Amino acid sequence: MTAMILVNLPATNLDISTAFYQALDFHNNPQLTDITAGMVRSDNHRRGNLRIKF
């Protein structure tokens, strides 16, 4: 059985946060990314939502 982990993470700078997770082998999902939020995923069923903290 495969488990999927979904995590919502607040971010103050989306570009820096996305670069950090890409260095950890996560990939940006451009279909679910705009200027206020980003979606990163890994190949082993982990996903994270990065949201700008206002």
VENFEN-V914249 format. One record per backbone hydrogen bond with DSSP energy under -1.0 kcal/mol. CO is the residue of the C=O (numbers start at 1). NH is the residue of the N-H. E is the energy in kcal/mol with one decimal. If there is no record, write none. Layout:
co	nh	e
CO	NH	E
CO	NH	E
This chain:
co	nh	e
5	47	-2.6
7	49	-3.2
9	51	-2.3
11	53	-2.9
13	17	-2.3
14	18	-2.6
15	19	-2.1
16	20	-2.1
17	21	-2.1
18	22	-2.2
19	23	-1.7
21	26	-2.3
22	25	-1.5
27	41	-2.3
29	32	-1.4
30	33	-1.0
36	52	-2.6
37	34	-2.8
38	50	-3.2
39	29	-2.9
40	48	-2.8
41	27	-3.7
45	5	-1.9
46	42	-2.5
47	7	-1.4
48	40	-2.7
49	9	-3.5
50	38	-2.8
51	11	-3.1
